[in-house]
Every structure is written in C-alpha cells, then in structure tokens.
Amino acid sequence: MGGLHDEGHTVAGWTGCAVATVGTAVIGVGVCGWRPGIWLGMALTAAAVVVTWILHLAGWGKPPGVRPAGQHPLGVRDRSARQGHAGCAGCRLAGRRAARAPATAVPESASEPAGAGADMPA
C-alpha cells in the first residue's frame, strides 16, 4: 500500500512548513514578552507562503491531485511546472496557464440525476 497513495510530501511543502513553524514559534515568544517577536513572526509566517510558492514554481512542489507513483519520493522534481498546472491557483497567479484536461464524456445510461433513487431501499 506504500506506493498506492500520494501524501504530497515535497521540498516546497516541507520548507514552507518549517518556515511557518519557526514563524509561529517567534510569534509565541513575542506574546510572552518580546514584542518585536510578534511582528518578526508574522513576517516569517507570510514569508512561508512566498517561499512555498517560489519553490512550487521552480518545480519542487506538486500539481493538484495524485502524482504518478514514480514521482512520490521527496526529492523528485516536477518537470511540468514551467508550463503551469491545470487547476493550480499558484500557477495562475504566476501567469502560467496550463491547457485544461479534456472533459471525459459520460455514457447516457450512466448519467443519472442527482438524488435519483435516493429514497429507494437497497
């Protein structure tokens, strides 16, 4: 089961998490009495978002959804990041517009209105 799921562990994610953790710890020190710590911690926490976004755009993040099994390890770089990811807000903010994946057609027999048969016992 280890290779069947994608937990999203990436260099961008772990780095952003580490910077945000340090930022919130510094905010905590600021609350306890070192007043500049509040502002420094808030700046570090905001920097975590920027650092994560930059690393994502550099290919150290992941696109939305599940990646192929070969791309699950932490140090694997995403080569498709330069073109942008379909449905990715970070790529859209950077001006990278990926082509949207074509919608798959659903056969008529499989399409059923939402809630149809919901009152029927199984």
SVG drawing of the C-alpha trace seen along z (x, -y; Angstrom):
<svg xmlns="http://www.w3.org/2000/svg" viewBox="-38 -45 54 49">
<polyline fill="none" stroke="black" stroke-width="0.4" points="0.0,0.0 3.0,-2.3 3.2,-3.2 -0.5,-3.5 -1.1,-6.9 0.4,-10.3 0.7,-12.2 2.0,-15.3 5.4,-15.4 7.5,-17.8 10.5,-20.1 8.3,-23.1 5.8,-21.8 8.3,-20.8 10.3,-24.0 7.1,-26.2 6.0,-24.2 9.4,-24.6 9.5,-28.4 5.8,-28.7 6.6,-26.7 9.6,-29.0 7.4,-32.0 4.6,-30.8 7.2,-30.0 8.6,-33.5 5.1,-34.9 4.7,-32.8 7.9,-34.3 6.5,-37.8 3.3,-37.1 5.3,-36.0 7.0,-39.4 9.5,-40.1 7.2,-42.4 9.3,-42.6 8.8,-38.8 5.1,-39.3 6.0,-41.3 9.0,-39.2 7.0,-36.0 4.2,-37.4 6.7,-38.4 8.2,-34.8 4.8,-33.2 4.0,-35.4 7.4,-34.5 6.5,-30.8 3.7,-31.3 6.1,-33.1 8.9,-30.6 6.5,-27.7 5.1,-29.4 8.5,-30.1 9.7,-26.5 6.4,-25.2 7.0,-27.4 10.6,-26.1 9.4,-22.5 9.8,-21.4 6.1,-21.3 3.4,-19.2 0.4,-19.7 -3.1,-19.4 -4.2,-15.8 -2.4,-12.5 1.0,-12.2 2.3,-9.0 4.0,-6.6 7.4,-7.3 7.1,-11.0 6.1,-10.3 9.6,-10.4 10.5,-13.7 13.4,-14.7 11.7,-14.2 11.4,-17.5 8.2,-18.3 9.3,-18.9 5.8,-20.2 5.9,-23.2 7.2,-25.6 4.1,-25.2 1.8,-25.5 -0.6,-23.0 -4.2,-22.8 -6.4,-23.9 -3.5,-25.3 -4.1,-28.7 -0.4,-29.3 0.4,-28.8 -2.5,-31.0 -1.1,-33.8 2.3,-33.5 0.7,-33.8 1.2,-30.2 -1.9,-28.9 -1.9,-25.2 -4.2,-23.7 -7.2,-22.2 -7.6,-18.5 -10.4,-17.5 -13.6,-16.5 -14.5,-12.9 -17.9,-12.0 -20.3,-10.1 -22.4,-7.5 -26.1,-8.3 -27.0,-5.1 -24.6,-6.0 -25.7,-9.6 -28.5,-9.8 -29.9,-13.0 -28.5,-13.8 -30.7,-12.2 -32.4,-9.8 -33.3,-6.6 -32.1,-8.1 -35.4,-7.2 -35.4,-3.6 -34.1,-0.9 -31.1,1.1"/>
</svg>
